[in-house]
Amino acid sequence: MPRQALRANLNQHQPKNKLSKNDDLNINEAMQKTKNYLEERFAWGGGVANFIEGNYYFEISKKLELSFMIDNIKNSKIRAEFDTNFMDREIKPDGGILFLRKKDDENFKKILLVSEAKRQGTNDERAKEGKGKQATGNAIERLGKNLTGIKAMLNHEKITPFVCFGWGCDFAPSVKGVLVKLNVLNEFYYLNKTYIFKTDGNSDHNYFSPVSMYFREEKWEVDEMYEIMKEIAETSLRYYIF
């Protein structure tokens, strides 16, 4: 590719990357607010038995190691076969992971919330500039990879505390090709609805696992995400402790 064309190809991604970084900051702020909410409600200030005599605490991490994910499945003792060739790798959800930890047990590490933020679509801006449409992006494919691993890791639990906030013109109601990908990814359950518990199954480990997938054209603001995230995190906490 000629140097000039290569530069143009790289430059077209710069506005999108800046927007994505800003989305990450918003989701990170919403995650921190969620942690603060749980601390105020349960950990300090007279929560339920001062949150079981102060033995538990909350922790935000930016990554999930595949080794942790596989060990989590192994500990359930419902599966024996694993491909361990990639144990040194990790996934990094955009908004991180909120864990419930225990001061007297370093191995106690329960997932209260996994959060993602995806921005996809530049055709609205291109139209303003008089440019032609581009193909829809691949944010959904990246989301699918992480979600598949998270669902496997939590297969033995009754909850799947995962939320993704997506925004951009690719998620307009008229863009059916993208919305159908999301519909399939969420096992044909509804978008823009909070799902925490597994549902519709007929045995201990034969449930469907819908997750909370919020997608629209307009950008998600911190407080909007926080209101949904704190519900998921608190429900997860009560599932594990109460």
Number of C-alpha atoms within 10 A of each C-alpha: 7 6 8 8 10 10 11 10 12 9 11 11 11 11 10 15 12 11 14 17 14 13 25 20 16 21 27 22 17 24 26 17 19 24 22 15 16 18 17 13 16 21 22 16 11 11 16 14 11 15 18 12 11 15 13 19 17 18 14 19 13 14 16 19 15 19 14 14 18 17 12 18 19 15 10 14 9 11 10 8 7 9 7 10 7 10 13 9 11 15 16 16 21 23 27 22 23 24 21 20 18 16 11 9 10 8 9 12 16 16 22 27 28 29 23 23 26 20 29 21 22 20 18 15 12 13 11 9 9 9 11 10 13 10 9 17 13 14 14 18 13 11 18 16 11 16 22 11 16 19 18 14 20 18 22 20 16 17 24 28 30 25 24 23 22 23 20 19 19 25 22 16 13 10 12 12 12 18 19 12 14 23 14 10 19 19 12 13 18 16 18 14 14 19 21 22 19 19 14 9 11 9 7 10 13 13 16 17 22 25 27 24 22 20 25 19 16 12 13 20 13 17 14 11 23 20 13 17 28 21 16 25 26 18 18 23 19 10 14 13 10 8
